[in-house]
Amino acid sequence: MALPLLGPTRQVPSHLPFSLTRISQSPPS
């Protein structure tokens, strides 16, 4: 079950979505 927003990210590993979530919680300084 891939999210619509993650559609174009199907090519990348499944760990990317998790990274995006972590970045959302802790933006790069």
Secondary structure, DSSP 8 states (H G I E B T S, - for coil): ---GGGGGGGGS-THHHHHHHHHHHS---
